[in-house]
Amino acid sequence: MKEELSAKAVEEWLIVQIAKLIGQKTESIDVHKSFADYGLSSLDAVSLSGDLEEILNQQLPPTLAYDHPSISM
């Protein structure tokens, strides 16, 4: 059984993943900025959602990135 992650840990994971996708440092990621503002494609968003499902060990809605368009939302 995987250890349950805190909201802060998920936020930090998302920051790292987005920074990797766009080739920037984690410090440049603003949690209030939308995923679209970083130029993430719908494929990127679906991929992040799928990876997050695995990490959290629970099913997430396919519309997750649209329902919550930034890390903070």
C-alpha positions in Angstrom: 0.0 0.0 0.0 1.4 3.4 -1.0 1.8 6.1 1.6 -0.8 8.8 1.5 0.6 12.1 0.2 -0.3 15.5 1.7 -1.7 18.3 -0.4 1.6 20.1 0.0 3.5 17.0 -1.3 1.2 16.8 -4.4 1.7 20.5 -5.0 5.5 20.1 -4.9 5.3 17.1 -7.2 3.2 19.1 -9.7 5.7 21.9 -9.6 8.5 19.6 -10.4 6.7 17.9 -13.2 5.6 21.1 -14.9 9.1 22.5 -14.6 10.5 19.4 -16.3 7.9 19.6 -19.1 8.6 23.2 -19.9 12.4 23.1 -19.2 12.4 25.6 -16.4 13.5 25.7 -12.8 10.9 24.9 -10.1 11.3 28.4 -8.7 9.7 29.8 -11.9 6.5 27.9 -11.4 3.6 30.0 -9.9 1.0 27.7 -8.4 -1.7 30.3 -9.3 -0.8 30.4 -13.0 -2.9 28.2 -15.2 -1.5 25.1 -16.9 -2.3 26.7 -20.3 -0.2 29.7 -19.4 2.8 27.3 -19.2 1.9 26.0 -22.7 0.9 22.6 -21.5 -1.0 20.7 -24.1 -4.1 18.6 -23.4 -1.9 15.5 -23.8 0.5 16.9 -21.1 -2.5 17.5 -18.8 -3.8 14.0 -19.3 -0.4 12.5 -18.8 0.1 14.5 -15.5 -3.4 13.3 -14.4 -2.5 9.7 -15.1 0.8 9.9 -13.3 -1.0 11.6 -10.3 -3.5 8.7 -10.3 -0.7 6.2 -9.9 1.0 8.2 -7.1 -2.3 8.7 -5.2 -3.5 5.2 -6.0 -6.9 6.4 -6.8 -8.9 7.1 -9.9 -9.2 10.8 -10.9 -11.7 12.3 -13.4 -10.4 12.7 -16.9 -11.4 16.4 -16.7 -9.2 17.1 -13.7 -6.9 19.6 -15.4 -10.0 21.4 -16.8 -11.8 21.4 -13.5 -8.7 22.6 -11.7 -6.7 24.7 -14.3 -3.8 25.5 -11.9 -1.9 23.8 -9.2 -3.7 25.9 -6.5 -7.2 25.4 -7.8 
